[in-house]
Amino acid sequence: METSYSISSDLNLDSHRGQVCTRCCQDTSIPYITFDKSGECNYCHFHDMMEDIFPNGEKGLKILTELFAKVKKQGKGKKYDCVAGVSGGRDSIYLLYFLVKIWGLRPLAVHFDDWFDNPIATDNMVKACKILGVDFRNVVSDWEEAKELKIDFLKASTPDMNMGTDIGIASSLYSEAAKEGIKYVFIGQSFRTEGTKPLVWSFFDGDYLRDVHKKFGSLKLAKWSPYQPGYNFGVKELFYYSFIKGIRTYTPLYYWDYIRPEAQKKIEEELDWIYPGAHYFDDLYHSLIKYVHRVKFDVDMNMNSDAALVRSGFLSREEAIKRAHGIYKIEDPVVIDACLKKLGVTKEQFEEWMALPTKDFRDYNTMFNWIRPFRGVIKLLSKLNIIPKVVYYKYFVLNKL
């Protein structure tokens, strides 16, 4: 198959952007974005809400101190006291460093391998675990299942192209924690650097995956079992791990003064970490995802993360606006071509799926279908602080669904 993916852009950016937030870089290409009288967008308001709920500085340090004291107490006498999700990228490797070197925890590092790992990222994980003295567990997907699910979502014509891998990551972290009797799972994310994605661009749900596979797949996926969950991670499975096994997931970098350049320098010097070439490029399939997002869906996930960096003072608004709707450097035609060949997808098939009308998760059966009728109840529970208010705000205010 010849490489035939143009990385040029014919967008007239000034007209394409429409209104741009006066505080960050997000514009009217973002679904359900709104602006207040000063021109500030609702995503900036959401960021401020998150800052209040997840403080860093002295307040964040106090929260982390209390959390990790519980982790150590719960894990006393066990080989591991927590699970840390790792990908080989900067954030996850720093998380591992952070847990071991700064807080003295004993994590089990868990990685989900969907067969598209960047070799540089793989080396990063192996080296970091060896240097830190951390056990590394690589959960390798069944190739036929991994392949078919990626093809399913190309056919489904939604932006959620990496749903199979995202579900596989979650199920692996919970199942490995369950095997070892671990109650805490840590993930290396920070809203201050990643931002918040519109739900119609990125909706995580195992029931969604099952419905898409039912409609477009032919392979029978392996059945769920607690310690070998495969790609089964819907409401029932989450209930089992969360309420029967008592496992909780945390994002500790939410509470930390996490500055990426400083973190990167630290892991380069102490863990021999090597930059995979770009953010998100610990998985080579993201090269194809970025291309399809830009060309078919007019989705710029990088604008979301850049907006977060602007709000957090890590990037100038001018530079972020300049980068918005550009072509991200991992959109490599050679890598895109290699990904399609690995999936066994022809140029003609790919172009046929690219031409399909665009859809989003609401076109399929998902957990949102049974959550939505209880919008009022969820709002009340959030006001009473029974559930996090960010849940109600994210689903029903920010995205107006």
C-alpha positions as a printed Julia matrix, in Angstrom:
401×3 Matrix{Float64}:
   0.0     0.0    0.0
   1.42    3.38  -0.92
   1.66    6.15   1.61
  -0.96    8.68   0.62
  -1.74   10.85   3.62
  -1.3    14.55   3.04
  -0.14   16.53   6.04
  -0.89   19.86   4.44
  -3.83   21.96   5.56
  -6.11   24.21   3.53
  -7.82   25.7    6.58
  -8.31   29.43   6.7
  -7.52   29.61  10.4
  -8.91   33.08  11.05
 -12.34   32.17   9.72
 -12.18   28.62  11.09
 -11.57   29.67  14.65
 -14.54   31.98  15.05
 -14.61   33.43  18.55
 -11.55   32.7   20.68
 -11.58   32.71  24.47
  -9.98   35.85  25.88
  -8.2    33.83  28.58
  -7.1    30.6   26.88
  -6.9    29.53  23.21
 -10.1    27.54  22.76
 -12.53   28.61  20.06
 -15.91   27.81  18.57
 -14.66   24.54  17.1
 -15.15   23.14  20.63
 -18.63   21.57  20.97
 -20.93   23.46  23.37
 -18.36   26.11  24.18
 -19.85   29.31  25.58
 -18.38   32.68  26.51
 -19.24   35.08  29.33
 -19.49   38.87  28.97
 -15.72   39.22  29.17
 -15.21   36.58  26.47
 -13.93   33.91  28.84
 -15.04   30.37  27.98
 -16.91   27.85  30.12
 -13.89   25.52  30.04
 -11.88   28.18  31.87
 -14.67   28.37  34.46
 -14.53   24.58  34.81
 -10.76   24.77  35.28
 -11.28   27.22  38.16
 -13.8    24.84  39.73
 -11.27   22.04  39.48
  -8.63   24.27  41.09
 -10.92   24.74  44.09
 -11.76   21.05  44.38
  -8.21   19.79  43.74
  -5.86   22.38  45.27
  -2.1    22.15  45.02
   0.43   24.04  47.13
   0.15   23.62  50.9
  -3.46   22.39  50.78
  -2.59   19.8   48.15
   0.44   18.65  50.14
  -1.75   18.09  53.18
  -4.24   16.02  51.15
  -1.44   13.92  49.65
   0.16   13.38  53.06
  -3.12   12.05  54.45
  -3.81    9.93  51.36
  -0.4     8.3   51.25
  -0.48    7.62  55.0
  -3.63    5.57  54.36
  -1.95    3.82  51.44
   1.02    2.8   53.57
  -1.21    1.64  56.41
  -3.42   -0.41  54.1
  -0.4    -1.95  52.37
   1.53   -2.82  55.51
   2.82   -6.38  55.32
   2.05   -6.67  51.61
   4.53   -6.74  48.74
   2.91   -3.69  47.12
   0.83   -0.87  48.56
  -0.47    0.56  45.29
  -0.68    0.13  41.52
   0.78    2.76  39.2
  -0.31    2.91  35.58
   2.65    3.43  33.25
   2.9     4.11  29.52
   6.53    5.2   29.11
   5.58    8.83  28.55
   6.75   11.69  30.7
   3.75   11.95  33.04
   3.5     8.27  33.93
   7.23    7.83  34.47
   7.32   10.92  36.67
   4.36    9.49  38.62
   6.43    6.38  39.32
   9.38    8.52  40.44
   7.04   10.66  42.53
   5.51    7.68  44.35
   8.83    5.94  45.07
  11.38    8.71  45.57
   9.24   11.45  47.09
   6.64    9.49  49.06
   8.36    6.17  49.72
   5.58    3.97  48.36
   5.93    0.44  46.97
   4.0     0.45  43.7
   3.44   -2.32  41.21
   3.88   -0.73  37.78
   1.23   -1.96  35.33
   1.18   -1.37  31.58
  -1.37   -2.41  28.99
   0.2    -3.39  25.66
  -2.12   -3.0   22.66
   0.62   -4.0   20.18
   1.27   -0.4   19.08
   3.76    0.6   21.78
   6.52    2.98  20.8
   9.78    1.04  21.47
  11.29    4.14  23.09
   8.43    4.22  25.59
   8.84    0.52  26.31
  12.52    1.04  27.09
  11.61    3.97  29.34
   9.3     1.78  31.43
  11.82   -1.05  31.77
  14.67    1.29  32.72
  12.62    3.3   35.21
  11.35    0.2   37.0
  14.83   -1.31  37.18
  16.42    1.86  38.57
  13.61    2.43  41.08
  13.42   -1.21  42.09
   9.78   -1.5   41.06
   8.18   -4.67  39.68
   6.84   -4.19  36.16
   3.83   -6.11  34.91
   3.08   -5.88  31.19
  -0.48   -6.94  30.36
  -0.49   -7.88  26.68
  -3.79   -7.74  24.81
  -5.06  -10.54  22.63
  -3.97   -9.29  19.21
  -7.1   -10.32  17.32
  -9.31   -8.55  19.85
  -7.14   -5.43  19.87
  -7.1    -5.29  16.07
 -10.81   -5.82  15.62
 -11.78   -3.18  18.18
  -9.67   -0.55  16.43
 -11.34   -1.42  13.13
 -14.77   -1.39  14.84
 -14.31    2.22  15.9
 -13.09    3.28  12.46
 -16.37    1.87  11.14
 -18.37    3.44  13.98
 -17.24    6.85  12.7
 -16.77    8.46  16.11
 -13.69   10.28  17.46
 -13.26    7.63  20.19
 -10.76    5.69  18.11
  -8.68    4.44  21.03
 -11.61    3.18  23.1
 -10.35   -0.41  23.09
  -6.98    0.58  24.49
  -8.51    2.96  27.05
 -10.81    0.21  28.3
  -7.92   -2.27  28.3
  -5.81    0.08  30.42
  -8.54    0.53  33.01
  -9.42   -3.16  33.22
  -5.74   -4.1   33.56
  -5.09   -1.66  36.4
  -8.12   -2.83  38.37
  -7.58   -6.53  37.74
  -3.91   -6.45  38.74
  -4.83   -4.52  41.87
  -7.51   -7.13  42.65
  -5.01   -9.97  42.18
  -2.66   -8.46  44.73
  -5.29   -7.25  47.19
  -4.32   -3.62  46.51
  -6.86   -0.89  47.24
  -5.22    2.08  45.52
  -4.58    2.73  41.83
  -2.68    5.85  40.75
  -2.7     7.49  37.33
  -0.28   10.17  36.12
  -2.64   12.82  34.81
  -3.15   16.47  35.66
  -6.0    18.71  34.51
  -3.56   21.63  34.81
  -1.6    20.26  31.86
  -4.14   18.07  30.03
  -7.32   20.13  30.21
 -10.83   18.73  29.79
 -12.01   17.12  26.57
 -15.56   17.6   25.26
 -17.54   14.41  25.88
 -18.51   14.1   22.22
 -14.8    13.91  21.43
 -13.86   11.48  24.17
 -16.39    9.35  26.03
 -15.11    6.48  28.19
 -17.55    3.61  28.66
 -17.23   -0.17  28.43
 -20.9    -0.51  27.51
 -20.26    1.83  24.57
 -17.43   -0.43  23.42
 -19.66   -3.5   23.65
 -22.39   -1.89  21.55
 -19.98   -0.73  18.85
 -18.4    -4.18  18.71
 -21.83   -5.81  18.53
 -22.71   -3.65  15.53
 -19.42   -3.82  13.61
 -17.35   -6.71  14.93
 -17.45  -10.42  14.18
 -14.97  -11.84  16.69
 -16.42  -13.02  20.0
 -14.56  -11.19  22.75
 -13.29  -13.19  25.7
 -15.65  -13.26  28.67
 -14.95  -11.25  31.78
 -13.29  -12.72  34.81
 -11.97  -10.66  37.74
  -8.31  -11.34  37.05
  -8.52  -11.6   33.25
 -11.07   -8.95  32.3
  -9.88   -8.36  28.74
 -11.96   -5.59  27.18
 -14.84   -5.89  29.63
 -15.12   -2.79  31.78
 -18.63   -1.41  31.98
 -20.84   -0.42  34.9
 -21.08   -3.96  36.29
 -17.33   -4.54  36.23
 -16.6    -1.14  37.75
 -19.11   -1.89  40.52
 -17.34   -5.17  41.27
 -13.87   -3.64  41.54
 -14.98   -0.48  43.34
 -17.54   -1.81  45.8
 -16.81   -5.52  46.18
 -13.02   -5.23  46.06
 -12.88   -1.67  47.44
 -10.38   -0.4   44.85
 -10.13    3.36  44.34
  -8.4     5.34  41.59
  -6.6     8.62  42.28
  -4.74   11.21  40.23
  -2.19   12.49  42.79
  -0.62   15.0   40.38
  -3.89   16.95  40.69
  -2.63   18.0   44.13
   1.03   18.48  43.25
   2.86   21.5   41.88
   3.59   19.55  38.73
   5.8    21.46  36.29
   6.53   19.36  33.23
   9.96   20.77  32.24
  11.24   20.23  35.78
   9.71   16.75  35.92
  11.22   15.86  32.56
  14.68   17.0   33.63
  14.4    14.93  36.79
  13.49   11.67  35.05
  16.02   12.25  32.27
  18.81   12.65  34.82
  17.8     9.97  37.29
  15.89    7.4   35.22
  17.59    7.77  31.83
  14.2     8.66  30.33
  14.16    9.46  26.6
  11.52   11.66  24.99
   9.38    9.5   22.64
   9.19   12.38  20.14
   5.96   14.04  21.2
   3.24   14.03  23.83
   0.94   11.01  23.31
   3.55    9.28  21.14
   4.16    6.48  23.63
   1.58    4.68  21.45
   2.26    4.82  17.71
  -1.44    4.45  16.88
  -1.9     8.06  17.96
  -0.3     9.07  14.67
  -3.33    7.68  12.84
  -5.71    9.06  15.46
  -4.36   12.6   15.08
  -4.72   12.44  11.31
  -8.31   11.18  11.42
  -9.27   13.63  14.15
  -8.0    16.6   12.17
  -9.14   15.6    8.69
 -12.48   13.94   9.4
 -13.72   15.37  12.69
 -12.05   18.8   12.93
 -10.9    17.75  16.39
  -7.8    19.31  17.91
  -7.14   17.57  21.21
  -3.86   19.46  21.53
  -5.79   22.71  21.76
  -7.42   21.36  24.92
  -4.08   20.59  26.56
  -2.56   23.85  25.33
  -5.52   25.74  26.81
  -4.81   24.07  30.16
  -1.15   25.05  29.92
  -2.16   28.65  29.25
  -4.52   28.72  32.25
  -1.79   27.24  34.44
   0.81   29.76  33.28
   3.0    27.23  31.44
   2.37   28.51  27.88
   1.61   31.91  26.41
  -1.85   32.45  24.94
  -0.28   33.84  21.78
   1.78   30.71  21.21
  -1.2    28.45  21.93
  -3.4    30.3   19.44
  -0.65   30.03  16.86
  -0.48   26.26  17.36
  -4.26   25.66  17.36
  -5.61   23.69  14.37
  -2.09   23.02  13.19
  -0.7    19.66  12.13
   0.75   17.85  15.09
   4.21   16.44  14.48
   3.26   12.83  15.15
   1.05   12.85  12.03
   3.73   10.91  10.19
   2.53    9.39   6.87
   4.96    6.5    7.25
   3.66    5.62  10.72
   0.04    6.06   9.61
   0.63    3.69   6.73
   2.33    1.17   9.04
  -0.61    1.27  11.47
  -3.13    0.53   8.71
  -0.98   -2.28   7.31
  -0.72   -3.81  10.78
  -4.54   -3.75  11.01
  -4.82   -5.3    7.56
  -6.79   -2.29   6.31
  -6.49   -1.33   2.64
  -6.3     2.22   1.34
  -9.76    1.8   -0.2
 -11.31    0.57   3.05
  -9.78    3.41   5.01
 -10.99    6.04   2.55
 -14.47    4.5    2.62
 -14.61    4.78   6.43
 -13.19    8.3    6.33
 -16.09    9.27   4.06
 -18.78    7.98   6.45
 -20.96   10.62   8.19
 -19.49   11.64  11.52
 -21.11   10.35  14.72
 -20.45   10.44  18.45
 -21.19    8.25  21.47
 -24.84    9.36  21.57
 -25.46    7.34  18.4
 -24.76    4.13  20.37
 -25.99    2.46  23.52
 -23.94    3.73  26.45
 -24.28    4.23  30.19
 -25.27    7.82  29.44
 -28.63    6.57  28.17
 -29.63    5.53  31.69
 -27.77    8.34  33.5
 -29.46   11.15  31.61
 -33.02   10.6   32.96
 -31.6    11.06  36.48
 -30.08   14.46  35.76
 -32.09   16.12  38.53
 -31.12   13.48  41.08
 -27.45   13.78  40.12
 -27.66   17.57  40.49
 -29.15   17.23  43.98
 -26.55   14.65  45.04
 -23.77   16.93  43.82
 -25.2    19.86  45.82
 -25.25   17.63  48.9
 -21.62   16.6   48.19
 -22.68   12.96  48.0
 -21.1    12.73  44.55
 -18.43   15.11  43.18
 -20.04   18.19  41.69
 -17.65   17.96  38.76
 -19.65   14.9   37.61
 -22.86   16.88  37.21
 -21.06   19.91  35.78
 -19.06   17.92  33.24
 -21.99   15.89  31.93
 -24.84   18.37  32.03
 -23.46   21.91  32.21
 -20.11   21.99  30.42
 -21.32   19.75  27.61
 -25.07   20.54  27.77
 -26.01   16.94  26.99
